[in-house]
């Protein structure tokens, strides 16, 4: 039996409804089923998660990458499921929704979040960028390995682009990386990784 997705719900109803299978987000009270990612998309996500895990393990940081945790902005009927979410385990004790709903809201719990762009690229560049900035998440990566975003994000002509947003004085400042550029991560300044290496994880060489 297929369960209908309610049109407008509270976060509490969404959390109670959310099934184990599939990937769902709550956008201003509307439940959105995220499309099944391609294999190349999963390759990029897996590569990034592996590299970041190795780095925070090397630094002996109290971080984890959960499988299905959500980010919920305060005073918002929205909840997002990032492609890669790094959590600071030391702050999870302060998260009221963590134990029962595996949901976080405080920036101290979220050192870094990553979205790998797919066909709904505007969500990553506009909606989520604004929401993550509002929460105060210190660092946000948008990995556009196919160059799908608007030209102001991916260049003219469009090309694979990685945008790293750093929170400075409450607002995101973005730096973009392409080709053999070594990415610069404020959270992991010693990370030795180029944009091209990330893009090639999805089987697409960077120009």
Protein Blocks (a to p, Z undefined) as FASTA:
>chain_A
ZZdddfbdcfklmmmmmcfedcdddeehiacddddddfklmmmmmmmmmmmmmmmmmnop
abdcdfkbccddehiacddddfbdcddfklmmmmmklmmnopafbfklmmbacddddfkl
mlmmmmmmmmmmmnopabdcdddfkopacfklnopaddddddddddeehiacddddehjb
ccddfklmmbccdfklmmmmnopacZZ
